[in-house]
Amino acid sequence: LFFFSVSYYHKFFEVLLLKVNKEGPLKKDIWRAPGNQAQVRKLSHIMQHGRLVNIANFSVYTAASVIKKFLSKLPGGIFGMENEQVLFNSALHNTDADKQRQVFYRFVLNKVWFQRSVLQMKRFC
């Protein structure tokens, strides 16, 4: 993945998130549509080598693709294996969409999961 100073990655990741937060609501399907693959590789390369970048030169789709690529490399995933199983079983066994949402909301609002996620991100960023 990316190997450089922890604080650099944290700042770089934060810049990507801020771009998506600012421009994402104005675009359609930013988490579905892939960014330009050449630009994704370029931005990832810049991130790997710790160079400065003008994020305005990249589309929100490219920023979202780099974020997805980064998150996909987290050891144990975003939720962790046990929590993924809970969510999967809920979707598999609850045909009622409201019950599925309740399980998801309880899960997301669980402080233990949130703390684990933050620690995982800090350790990896």
N, C-alpha and C positions, 0 to 999 in steps of 0.2 A: 504494500500500500504506500503510504506516505511516511517518510522518515525525516523529521526536522525537529526544531525546538517545539516543545509543547505549547508555549505561549503563542508562537507564530501560527500554529494550526488553529488554535482557539480563535485568534483574531481573524484569520482567513475564513474559517467556517462561519464566524459571526458576520463578516462582510457578505458572504453568500446568502445567509439567512435574511439579512436586512434587505438585500436586493429582492429576494423572493417575496418578502413581506410587503415591500413597497410596490413592486410592479406586478406581482402575482394576481392580486384581485382584479386587475384590469385585463388579464389574459385568460384564455380558455384552456383547460386541461394541462396546466403546467407540469403536473406530476405524472401525466400519462404520455404526453408527446415528448419524444426524445429531443435533446438539444443537438445542434450540429456536432457530429462525432469528431470532426477535426478540431473544432473549438473546445470540446470536452477534453480531448487529449492535450491540447495546448494549455488549457487552464489547469489541468491536473499536473502537467509537466512544470508549469510555473510554480504551483504549490509545492511540488516535490523539491524544487531547487531553491525555494525561499526568496524568490524574486518579487519585486513590487509589481502590481498589476492595476491597470485602470479597469475596474469592473464594469464601467459604463460601456466598454467596448464589447461586452458579451451580452447575449440575450438572456432573459429570465429563464428560458427553457434550458439553456446551457448551464446556468447556475443551478437550476433544480436537478439536472442530470448529474452534476458533480456531487451535489448533496446526496442524491440517491446512491451513487457509487460509493461515497464515503460511508454512509450508514450501512450499506450492504456488507462492508468489510468488518464491522464491529464484531468482536468475538462474542458469541452467544446471541447475536442479534439485538434488536432494540429492546424486546420484551424479556428475553431469556427463554430457555427451553420449557421450563415448567409453566410459565405464564402463557406462552404460545399454545401449549396443550390445553390449558383452561379455556382460552378463547376459541380454539378449534373445536373442542368438545361442546362448548356452548352453541356454536354455529351448527354443529352436526346434529345435536339432540334437541335443540329448541327450534321448532318451526315458527313460533310466534316471534315476529320481528321486535315487538316491544320487550319481550323477555331477553332477547339477544342484546338489545341496547342497554337494558338494565345491568346485565353482566358486564358489558364493556364499560359502562360508566362507573360501576363499583370498582372495577379493575383499575381504570385510569385514575380515579380519585384516591386510590390506595396509596398512602404515603410511603410505604415500604417499596412499592414498585417505583414510585417517582424518585426516591432517594437512590435506588439501585441504578436507575437510568442516568441520573445526574453524575453519579460516581463513574459509571461506565464511560460516559462522554468525556468527563474531565481526564480520566486515565488515558483515553485514546486520542484526545484532541491535542 
